[in-house]
Amino acid sequence: MAFLALTFIILSAQKPYQVSGGELIFSSGTFENALSQKISSNVRFTLFPHIGHYWHYDFSNNLGFFSGFTMRNIGMITFEDNYLYDGRSYDDIKTKRRSLSLGVPLAFKLGSFSEHYFLYLGGQYEWMFHYKEKHFVDSKKIKSTEWFSNKVKTFVPSVFAGIQFPKGINLRFTHMAGDFLNRDEIPLISRSGIYYISISFQMKTKELRKRMNEEEPKNYALNN
């Protein structure tokens, strides 16, 4: 039924158009240890690799929706106790954990599309496909990476809301609905709820390609 409803909505909309852009992400969250005590953390800033490509469907100049696909670098920075390394236990260890993800969003939007100015609200599922963690112990960096790791949830749902401004600037808040980490694999972390603010510059794909072509330097050697 949901598929049929979505198909009807798409057929009822006007001709779709494509929008592309990248993101700057500032993430934090609510993190707790095995005793349900709060874990201190830092805001995590990332700018790569964040890619988004969307298909927009407009019913009118004021109402529509969009979907597409994204790739993001999602993670957390915490300071943890009882970390075991080389036969010793360490406290207040700075730890960075992140996963690359592929996501599929679906959002409804309301505003003035001719002015490229609107609000939107939606949800998405992200597939966590490449995990990395770093522990900083006595000036040493202990790093490990895994493809399709069990240390993070394989599929993570989230909800988001944002605003698209004229000239291409986009501001969005995203909250993951559930834990980022798998507590069975990382028992030191009992809660890992991540949220983040992202700032991006989004343009219609054909306009972006046009600008890129206009900015390409001329090859004077071939013209002379």
SEMARZA-728047 format. One record per atom (N, C-alpha, C): residue number from 1; residue in one letter; x, y, z. Coordinates in nm, 2 decimals. Layout:
NUM/A/X/Y/Z
...
This chain:
1/M/0.08/-0.12/0.00
1/M/0.00/0.00/0.00
1/M/0.09/0.13/0.00
2/A/0.19/0.12/0.08
2/A/0.28/0.24/0.09
2/A/0.34/0.27/-0.05
3/F/0.39/0.16/-0.11
3/F/0.45/0.17/-0.25
3/F/0.35/0.23/-0.35
4/L/0.23/0.18/-0.34
4/L/0.12/0.23/-0.44
4/L/0.09/0.38/-0.41
5/A/0.09/0.41/-0.28
5/A/0.06/0.55/-0.25
5/A/0.17/0.64/-0.30
6/L/0.30/0.60/-0.28
6/L/0.41/0.68/-0.32
6/L/0.41/0.69/-0.48
7/T/0.38/0.58/-0.55
7/T/0.37/0.58/-0.69
7/T/0.27/0.68/-0.74
8/F/0.15/0.69/-0.67
8/F/0.05/0.78/-0.71
8/F/0.09/0.92/-0.69
9/I/0.16/0.95/-0.57
9/I/0.21/1.08/-0.55
9/I/0.31/1.13/-0.65
10/I/0.40/1.04/-0.69
10/I/0.50/1.08/-0.79
10/I/0.43/1.11/-0.93
11/L/0.33/1.03/-0.97
11/L/0.26/1.05/-1.09
11/L/0.18/1.18/-1.09
12/S/0.14/1.22/-0.97
12/S/0.06/1.34/-0.96
12/S/0.14/1.46/-0.96
13/A/0.27/1.45/-0.94
13/A/0.36/1.57/-0.93
13/A/0.40/1.61/-1.07
14/Q/0.46/1.73/-1.07
14/Q/0.51/1.78/-1.20
14/Q/0.64/1.71/-1.23
15/K/0.69/1.75/-1.35
15/K/0.82/1.69/-1.39
15/K/0.93/1.71/-1.29
16/P/1.00/1.60/-1.25
16/P/1.10/1.61/-1.14
16/P/1.22/1.68/-1.19
17/Y/1.30/1.74/-1.09
17/Y/1.43/1.80/-1.13
17/Y/1.53/1.75/-1.02
18/Q/1.66/1.76/-1.06
18/Q/1.76/1.70/-0.97
18/Q/1.84/1.82/-0.90
19/V/1.88/1.79/-0.78
19/V/1.95/1.89/-0.70
19/V/2.07/1.81/-0.63
20/S/2.19/1.88/-0.63
20/S/2.31/1.81/-0.58
20/S/2.38/1.91/-0.48
21/G/2.46/1.85/-0.39
21/G/2.53/1.94/-0.30
21/G/2.61/1.85/-0.20
22/G/2.69/1.92/-0.12
22/G/2.77/1.86/-0.02
22/G/2.73/1.92/0.12
23/E/2.80/1.88/0.23
23/E/2.76/1.92/0.36
23/E/2.88/1.94/0.45
24/L/2.86/2.03/0.55
24/L/2.95/2.04/0.66
24/L/2.87/2.00/0.78
25/I/2.92/1.90/0.86
25/I/2.84/1.84/0.97
25/I/2.90/1.87/1.10
26/F/2.82/1.91/1.19
26/F/2.86/1.93/1.33
26/F/2.77/1.84/1.42
27/S/2.84/1.74/1.47
27/S/2.76/1.63/1.54
27/S/2.80/1.62/1.69
28/S/2.70/1.58/1.77
28/S/2.72/1.55/1.91
28/S/2.62/1.44/1.94
29/G/2.58/1.43/2.07
29/G/2.48/1.33/2.11
29/G/2.47/1.31/2.25
30/T/2.40/1.20/2.29
30/T/2.38/1.16/2.43
30/T/2.45/1.03/2.44
31/F/2.55/1.02/2.53
31/F/2.63/0.90/2.54
31/F/2.64/0.86/2.69
32/E/2.62/0.73/2.71
32/E/2.63/0.68/2.85
32/E/2.72/0.55/2.85
33/N/2.78/0.53/2.97
33/N/2.86/0.41/2.99
33/N/2.78/0.29/3.03
34/A/2.84/0.18/3.07
34/A/2.77/0.06/3.11
34/A/2.69/0.08/3.24
35/L/2.72/0.18/3.32
35/L/2.65/0.21/3.44
35/L/2.54/0.31/3.42
36/S/2.51/0.35/3.29
36/S/2.41/0.45/3.26
36/S/2.45/0.59/3.30
37/Q/2.58/0.61/3.32
37/Q/2.64/0.74/3.35
37/Q/2.68/0.82/3.23
38/K/2.65/0.95/3.23
38/K/2.68/1.03/3.11
38/K/2.83/1.03/3.08
39/I/2.87/1.02/2.95
39/I/3.00/1.02/2.91
39/I/3.03/1.16/2.84
40/S/3.14/1.23/2.88
40/S/3.17/1.36/2.82
40/S/3.21/1.34/2.68
41/S/3.18/1.44/2.60
41/S/3.21/1.43/2.46
41/S/3.24/1.57/2.40
42/N/3.30/1.57/2.28
42/N/3.32/1.69/2.20
42/N/3.24/1.69/2.08
43/V/3.21/1.82/2.03
43/V/3.14/1.83/1.90
43/V/3.24/1.78/1.79
44/R/3.19/1.71/1.70
44/R/3.27/1.65/1.59
44/R/3.23/1.73/1.46
45/F/3.34/1.78/1.40
45/F/3.32/1.85/1.27
45/F/3.38/1.77/1.16
46/T/3.30/1.75/1.05
46/T/3.35/1.68/0.93
46/T/3.30/1.75/0.81
47/L/3.38/1.74/0.70
47/L/3.34/1.80/0.57
47/L/3.35/1.70/0.46
48/F/3.41/1.58/0.48
48/F/3.43/1.48/0.37
48/F/3.42/1.34/0.43
49/P/3.37/1.24/0.35
49/P/3.30/1.27/0.22
49/P/3.15/1.28/0.25
50/H/3.09/1.39/0.21
50/H/2.95/1.42/0.22
50/H/2.89/1.45/0.09
51/I/2.81/1.37/0.03
51/I/2.75/1.39/-0.10
51/I/2.60/1.36/-0.10
52/G/2.53/1.45/-0.16
52/G/2.38/1.43/-0.17
52/G/2.33/1.46/-0.31
53/H/2.25/1.37/-0.35
53/H/2.18/1.39/-0.49
53/H/2.04/1.36/-0.47
54/Y/1.95/1.46/-0.50
54/Y/1.81/1.45/-0.47
54/Y/1.72/1.47/-0.60
55/W/1.61/1.40/-0.60
55/W/1.50/1.43/-0.70
55/W/1.39/1.50/-0.63
56/H/1.35/1.62/-0.68
56/H/1.24/1.70/-0.63
56/H/1.12/1.68/-0.71
57/Y/1.00/1.66/-0.65
57/Y/0.88/1.66/-0.72
57/Y/0.78/1.76/-0.66
58/D/0.73/1.85/-0.74
58/D/0.65/1.96/-0.70
58/D/0.51/1.95/-0.75
59/F/0.41/1.95/-0.65
59/F/0.27/1.95/-0.69
59/F/0.23/2.09/-0.74
60/S/0.29/2.19/-0.68
60/S/0.27/2.33/-0.71
60/S/0.39/2.41/-0.68
61/N/0.38/2.54/-0.68
61/N/0.50/2.62/-0.64
61/N/0.52/2.62/-0.49
62/N/0.43/2.57/-0.41
62/N/0.43/2.57/-0.27
62/N/0.44/2.44/-0.20
63/L/0.41/2.33/-0.26
63/L/0.40/2.20/-0.20
63/L/0.46/2.09/-0.28
64/G/0.55/2.01/-0.22
64/G/0.62/1.91/-0.29
64/G/0.69/1.81/-0.20
65/F/0.77/1.73/-0.25
65/F/0.85/1.64/-0.17
65/F/0.98/1.60/-0.25
66/F/1.08/1.54/-0.18
66/F/1.20/1.50/-0.25
66/F/1.25/1.37/-0.19
67/S/1.33/1.30/-0.27
67/S/1.40/1.18/-0.22
67/S/1.53/1.18/-0.29
68/G/1.61/1.07/-0.27
68/G/1.74/1.06/-0.34
68/G/1.83/0.97/-0.27
69/F/1.96/1.00/-0.27
69/F/2.06/0.92/-0.20
69/F/2.17/1.01/-0.14
70/T/2.23/0.96/-0.04
70/T/2.34/1.04/0.03
70/T/2.45/0.95/0.07
71/M/2.57/1.01/0.09
71/M/2.68/0.94/0.15
71/M/2.74/1.04/0.26
72/R/2.76/0.99/0.38
72/R/2.80/1.07/0.49
72/R/2.90/1.00/0.57
73/N/2.97/1.09/0.65
73/N/3.07/1.04/0.75
73/N/3.01/1.08/0.89
74/I/2.95/0.98/0.95
74/I/2.88/1.00/1.08
74/I/2.96/0.94/1.20
75/G/2.97/1.01/1.31
75/G/3.04/0.96/1.42
75/G/3.03/1.04/1.55
76/M/3.12/1.01/1.64
76/M/3.12/1.07/1.77
76/M/3.26/1.07/1.83
77/I/3.28/1.17/1.92
77/I/3.41/1.18/2.00
77/I/3.37/1.18/2.15
78/T/3.43/1.08/2.22
78/T/3.40/1.07/2.36
78/T/3.53/1.05/2.44
79/F/3.51/1.07/2.57
79/F/3.62/1.05/2.67
79/F/3.58/0.94/2.76
80/E/3.65/0.82/2.75
80/E/3.60/0.70/2.82
80/E/3.70/0.65/2.92
81/D/3.64/0.57/3.02
81/D/3.72/0.51/3.13
81/D/3.73/0.36/3.10
82/N/3.82/0.30/3.18
82/N/3.83/0.15/3.18
82/N/3.87/0.10/3.04
83/Y/3.95/0.17/2.96
83/Y/4.00/0.12/2.83
83/Y/4.12/0.04/2.86
84/L/4.12/-0.09/2.81
84/L/4.23/-0.18/2.83
84/L/4.33/-0.18/2.71
85/Y/4.45/-0.15/2.74
85/Y/4.56/-0.15/2.63
85/Y/4.69/-0.20/2.69
86/D/4.75/-0.30/2.63
86/D/4.88/-0.36/2.66
86/D/4.88/-0.40/2.81
87/G/4.77/-0.46/2.86
87/G/4.77/-0.51/2.99
87/G/4.74/-0.41/3.10
88/R/4.71/-0.28/3.06
88/R/4.67/-0.18/3.16
88/R/4.54/-0.12/3.13
89/S/4.48/-0.06/3.23
89/S/4.35/0.00/3.22
89/S/4.37/0.15/3.23
90/Y/4.31/0.23/3.13
90/Y/4.33/0.37/3.12
90/Y/4.19/0.44/3.14
91/D/4.19/0.56/3.20
91/D/4.07/0.64/3.21
91/D/4.09/0.77/3.13
92/D/3.97/0.83/3.10
92/D/3.96/0.95/3.03
92/D/4.03/0.95/2.90
93/I/4.01/0.84/2.82
93/I/4.07/0.82/2.69
93/I/3.99/0.88/2.58
94/K/4.05/0.96/2.50
94/K/3.98/1.02/2.39
94/K/3.96/0.92/2.28
95/T/3.84/0.90/2.24
95/T/3.80/0.80/2.14
95/T/3.72/0.86/2.03
96/K/3.76/0.83/1.91
96/K/3.68/0.88/1.79
96/K/3.63/0.75/1.72
97/R/3.49/0.75/1.70
97/R/3.43/0.65/1.62
97/R/3.35/0.71/1.51
98/R/3.35/0.64/1.39
98/R/3.28/0.69/1.28
98/R/3.24/0.58/1.19
99/S/3.14/0.60/1.10
99/S/3.11/0.51/1.00
99/S/3.07/0.59/0.87
100/L/3.11/0.54/0.76
100/L/3.06/0.59/0.63
100/L/2.92/0.53/0.61
101/S/2.83/0.61/0.56
101/S/2.69/0.56/0.54
101/S/2.64/0.60/0.40
102/L/2.55/0.51/0.36
102/L/2.47/0.54/0.24
102/L/2.32/0.55/0.28
103/G/2.26/0.66/0.25
103/G/2.12/0.69/0.30
103/G/2.02/0.72/0.19
104/V/1.90/0.69/0.22
104/V/1.78/0.72/0.13
104/V/1.68/0.80/0.21
105/P/1.67/0.93/0.18
105/P/1.58/1.02/0.25
105/P/1.44/1.03/0.18
106/L/1.34/1.07/0.25
106/L/1.21/1.11/0.20
106/L/1.16/1.22/0.28
107/A/1.13/1.34/0.22
107/A/1.09/1.45/0.29
107/A/0.98/1.53/0.21
108/F/0.89/1.59/0.29
108/F/0.79/1.68/0.23
108/F/0.83/1.82/0.25
109/K/0.80/1.91/0.16
109/K/0.85/2.05/0.17
109/K/0.74/2.15/0.14
110/L/0.75/2.27/0.20
110/L/0.65/2.37/0.19
110/L/0.72/2.50/0.18
111/G/0.68/2.58/0.08
111/G/0.75/2.72/0.07
111/G/0.72/2.78/-0.07
112/S/0.82/2.85/-0.12
112/S/0.81/2.92/-0.25
112/S/0.93/2.86/-0.33
113/F/0.90/2.76/-0.42
113/F/1.00/2.69/-0.49
113/F/1.06/2.77/-0.60
114/S/0.99/2.87/-0.65
114/S/1.04/2.95/-0.76
114/S/1.15/3.04/-0.70
115/E/1.15/3.07/-0.57
115/E/1.25/3.15/-0.50
115/E/1.35/3.06/-0.43
116/H/1.33/2.93/-0.45
116/H/1.42/2.84/-0.38
116/H/1.43/2.86/-0.23
117/Y/1.31/2.87/-0.17
117/Y/1.30/2.90/-0.03
117/Y/1.19/2.82/0.03
118/F/1.22/2.72/0.12
118/F/1.12/2.64/0.17
118/F/1.16/2.56/0.30
119/L/1.07/2.51/0.37
119/L/1.09/2.43/0.49
119/L/1.06/2.28/0.45
120/Y/1.13/2.19/0.52
120/Y/1.10/2.05/0.49
120/Y/1.12/1.96/0.62
121/L/1.05/1.85/0.61
121/L/1.05/1.76/0.72
121/L/1.04/1.61/0.67
122/G/1.13/1.52/0.72
122/G/1.13/1.39/0.67
122/G/1.20/1.29/0.75
123/G/1.23/1.18/0.69
123/G/1.30/1.07/0.76
123/G/1.39/1.00/0.66
124/Q/1.48/0.91/0.71
124/Q/1.57/0.84/0.62
124/Q/1.62/0.72/0.69
125/Y/1.67/0.62/0.61
125/Y/1.75/0.51/0.66
125/Y/1.89/0.52/0.60
126/E/1.99/0.49/0.69
126/E/2.13/0.49/0.65
126/E/2.19/0.36/0.67
127/W/2.26/0.31/0.58
127/W/2.34/0.18/0.58
127/W/2.48/0.21/0.62
128/M/2.53/0.17/0.74
128/M/2.66/0.19/0.78
128/M/2.75/0.08/0.72
129/F/2.84/0.12/0.63
129/F/2.92/0.02/0.56
129/F/3.07/0.01/0.59
130/H/3.12/0.12/0.65
130/H/3.27/0.12/0.68
130/H/3.29/0.19/0.81
131/Y/3.34/0.11/0.91
131/Y/3.36/0.16/1.05
131/Y/3.51/0.19/1.08
132/K/3.54/0.29/1.15
132/K/3.67/0.32/1.20
132/K/3.67/0.37/1.34
133/E/3.76/0.33/1.42
133/E/3.78/0.39/1.56
133/E/3.92/0.42/1.59
134/K/3.94/0.52/1.67
134/K/4.07/0.56/1.71
134/K/4.07/0.59/1.86
135/H/4.17/0.54/1.93
135/H/4.19/0.56/2.07
135/H/4.33/0.63/2.09
136/F/4.33/0.74/2.17
136/F/4.45/0.81/2.19
136/F/4.50/0.78/2.34
137/V/4.61/0.70/2.35
137/V/4.66/0.66/2.48
137/V/4.81/0.69/2.49
138/D/4.84/0.78/2.58
138/D/4.98/0.82/2.61
138/D/5.06/0.86/2.48
139/S/5.00/0.95/2.41
139/S/5.05/1.00/2.28
139/S/5.06/0.90/2.17
140/K/4.99/0.78/2.19
140/K/4.98/0.68/2.09
140/K/4.84/0.69/2.03
141/K/4.83/0.66/1.90
141/K/4.70/0.65/1.83
141/K/4.68/0.51/1.79
142/I/4.58/0.44/1.85
142/I/4.54/0.30/1.82
142/I/4.42/0.30/1.73
143/K/4.44/0.26/1.61
143/K/4.34/0.27/1.51
143/K/4.30/0.14/1.45
144/S/4.17/0.12/1.42
144/S/4.12/0.00/1.36
144/S/4.01/0.03/1.26
145/T/3.99/-0.04/1.15
145/T/3.89/-0.02/1.06
145/T/3.82/-0.15/1.02
146/E/3.70/-0.15/0.98
146/E/3.63/-0.27/0.95
146/E/3.52/-0.24/0.84
147/W/3.51/-0.32/0.74
147/W/3.40/-0.32/0.65
147/W/3.28/-0.40/0.71
148/F/3.16/-0.34/0.70
148/F/3.04/-0.41/0.74
148/F/3.05/-0.45/0.89
149/S/3.10/-0.37/0.97
149/S/3.13/-0.40/1.11
149/S/3.00/-0.42/1.19
150/N/3.01/-0.52/1.29
150/N/2.91/-0.54/1.39
150/N/2.91/-0.44/1.50
151/K/3.01/-0.35/1.51
151/K/3.02/-0.26/1.62
151/K/2.92/-0.14/1.60
152/V/2.87/-0.12/1.48
152/V/2.76/-0.02/1.46
152/V/2.64/-0.09/1.41
153/K/2.53/-0.03/1.43
153/K/2.40/-0.08/1.38
153/K/2.41/-0.08/1.23
154/T/2.36/-0.18/1.16
154/T/2.37/-0.19/1.02
154/T/2.29/-0.08/0.95
155/F/2.16/-0.07/0.99
155/F/2.07/0.03/0.94
155/F/2.02/0.11/1.05
156/V/2.04/0.24/1.03
156/V/2.00/0.34/1.14
156/V/1.90/0.44/1.08
157/P/1.78/0.44/1.14
157/P/1.68/0.54/1.10
157/P/1.70/0.67/1.16
158/S/1.65/0.78/1.10
158/S/1.66/0.91/1.16
158/S/1.55/1.00/1.11
159/V/1.52/1.11/1.18
159/V/1.43/1.21/1.13
159/V/1.50/1.34/1.12
160/F/1.46/1.42/1.03
160/F/1.53/1.55/1.01
160/F/1.43/1.66/0.97
161/A/1.47/1.78/0.99
161/A/1.40/1.90/0.95
161/A/1.49/2.01/0.91
162/G/1.45/2.09/0.82
162/G/1.55/2.20/0.77
162/G/1.48/2.31/0.69
163/I/1.57/2.40/0.65
163/I/1.52/2.51/0.57
163/I/1.62/2.53/0.46
164/Q/1.56/2.55/0.34
164/Q/1.64/2.59/0.22
164/Q/1.63/2.74/0.19
165/F/1.74/2.81/0.19
165/F/1.74/2.95/0.17
165/F/1.77/2.98/0.02
166/P/1.73/3.10/-0.03
166/P/1.77/3.14/-0.16
166/P/1.92/3.14/-0.18
167/K/1.97/3.13/-0.30
167/K/2.11/3.13/-0.33
167/K/2.18/3.00/-0.29
168/G/2.10/2.90/-0.25
168/G/2.15/2.76/-0.23
168/G/2.19/2.71/-0.09
169/I/2.19/2.80/0.01
169/I/2.23/2.76/0.14
169/I/2.12/2.68/0.21
170/N/2.16/2.56/0.27
170/N/2.06/2.47/0.33
170/N/2.11/2.44/0.47
171/L/2.02/2.45/0.57
171/L/2.04/2.42/0.71
171/L/1.95/2.32/0.75
172/R/2.01/2.21/0.82
172/R/1.92/2.10/0.86
172/R/1.97/2.04/0.99
173/F/1.87/1.99/1.07
173/F/1.89/1.92/1.20
173/F/1.85/1.78/1.18
174/T/1.93/1.68/1.22
174/T/1.90/1.54/1.21
174/T/1.92/1.47/1.34
175/H/1.82/1.39/1.38
175/H/1.83/1.31/1.50
175/H/1.81/1.16/1.47
176/M/1.91/1.08/1.51
176/M/1.90/0.94/1.49
176/M/1.80/0.88/1.59
177/A/1.72/0.79/1.53
177/A/1.61/0.73/1.62
177/A/1.67/0.59/1.66
178/G/1.75/0.60/1.77
178/G/1.81/0.47/1.81
178/G/1.96/0.49/1.83
179/D/2.03/0.39/1.88
179/D/2.17/0.40/1.90
179/D/2.25/0.38/1.77
180/F/2.37/0.45/1.77
180/F/2.46/0.44/1.66
180/F/2.55/0.31/1.68
181/L/2.59/0.28/1.80
181/L/2.68/0.17/1.83
181/L/2.60/0.05/1.87
182/N/2.65/-0.07/1.85
182/N/2.60/-0.20/1.89
182/N/2.65/-0.23/2.03
183/R/2.57/-0.21/2.13
183/R/2.62/-0.23/2.27
183/R/2.66/-0.37/2.30
184/D/2.62/-0.47/2.23
184/D/2.67/-0.61/2.25
184/D/2.81/-0.62/2.21
185/E/2.86/-0.54/2.11
185/E/3.00/-0.54/2.07
185/E/3.08/-0.44/2.14
186/I/3.02/-0.33/2.19
186/I/3.10/-0.23/2.26
186/I/3.03/-0.21/2.40
187/P/3.05/-0.30/2.49
187/P/2.97/-0.30/2.62
187/P/3.00/-0.18/2.71
188/L/3.12/-0.11/2.68
188/L/3.15/0.01/2.76
188/L/3.05/0.13/2.73
189/I/2.98/0.12/2.61
189/I/2.89/0.22/2.57
189/I/2.75/0.16/2.57
190/S/2.66/0.21/2.66
190/S/2.52/0.16/2.67
190/S/2.42/0.25/2.59
191/R/2.46/0.37/2.56
191/R/2.38/0.46/2.48
191/R/2.46/0.55/2.39
192/S/2.42/0.56/2.27
192/S/2.50/0.63/2.17
192/S/2.40/0.70/2.07
193/G/2.32/0.79/2.12
193/G/2.23/0.86/2.04
193/G/2.29/0.99/1.98
194/I/2.30/0.99/1.84
194/I/2.37/1.10/1.78
194/I/2.27/1.19/1.71
195/Y/2.30/1.32/1.72
195/Y/2.23/1.42/1.64
195/Y/2.33/1.52/1.58
196/Y/2.29/1.58/1.47
196/Y/2.39/1.67/1.41
196/Y/2.32/1.78/1.33
197/I/2.39/1.89/1.32
197/I/2.35/2.00/1.23
197/I/2.43/2.01/1.11
198/S/2.37/2.02/1.00
198/S/2.45/2.02/0.87
198/S/2.42/2.15/0.79
199/I/2.52/2.20/0.73
199/I/2.51/2.32/0.65
199/I/2.56/2.28/0.51
200/S/2.48/2.31/0.41
200/S/2.52/2.27/0.27
200/S/2.49/2.37/0.17
201/F/2.54/2.36/0.06
201/F/2.51/2.44/-0.06
201/F/2.45/2.36/-0.17
202/Q/2.32/2.38/-0.20
202/Q/2.26/2.29/-0.29
202/Q/2.21/2.37/-0.41
203/M/2.23/2.31/-0.53
203/M/2.18/2.37/-0.65
203/M/2.12/2.27/-0.74
204/K/2.04/2.31/-0.84
204/K/1.99/2.22/-0.94
204/K/2.11/2.16/-1.01
205/T/2.11/2.03/-1.04
205/T/2.23/1.97/-1.09
205/T/2.27/2.03/-1.23
206/K/2.17/2.06/-1.31
206/K/2.21/2.12/-1.44
206/K/2.27/2.26/-1.43
207/E/2.23/2.34/-1.33
207/E/2.29/2.47/-1.30
207/E/2.43/2.45/-1.25
208/L/2.45/2.35/-1.16
208/L/2.58/2.33/-1.11
208/L/2.68/2.29/-1.22
209/R/2.63/2.20/-1.31
209/R/2.72/2.16/-1.42
209/R/2.75/2.27/-1.51
210/K/2.65/2.36/-1.53
210/K/2.67/2.48/-1.61
210/K/2.78/2.57/-1.56
211/R/2.77/2.59/-1.42
211/R/2.87/2.68/-1.36
211/R/3.01/2.62/-1.36
212/M/3.02/2.49/-1.34
212/M/3.15/2.42/-1.34
212/M/3.21/2.43/-1.48
213/N/3.13/2.42/-1.59
213/N/3.18/2.43/-1.72
213/N/3.23/2.57/-1.75
214/E/3.15/2.67/-1.70
214/E/3.19/2.81/-1.72
214/E/3.32/2.85/-1.65
215/E/3.35/2.78/-1.54
215/E/3.47/2.81/-1.46
215/E/3.59/2.74/-1.51
216/E/3.57/2.64/-1.60
216/E/3.69/2.57/-1.65
216/E/3.78/2.66/-1.73
217/P/3.91/2.66/-1.70
217/P/4.01/2.75/-1.77
217/P/4.01/2.71/-1.92
218/K/4.02/2.81/-2.00
218/K/4.03/2.78/-2.15
218/K/4.17/2.73/-2.18
219/N/4.18/2.64/-2.27
219/N/4.30/2.58/-2.32
219/N/4.35/2.66/-2.44
220/Y/4.44/2.77/-2.40
220/Y/4.48/2.86/-2.50
220/Y/4.58/2.79/-2.60
221/A/4.64/2.68/-2.56
221/A/4.74/2.61/-2.65
221/A/4.66/2.55/-2.77
222/L/4.54/2.51/-2.74
222/L/4.46/2.45/-2.85
222/L/4.40/2.56/-2.94
223/N/4.37/2.68/-2.88
223/N/4.31/2.78/-2.96
223/N/4.40/2.86/-3.04
224/N/4.53/2.85/-3.02
224/N/4.63/2.93/-3.10
224/N/4.70/2.84/-3.20
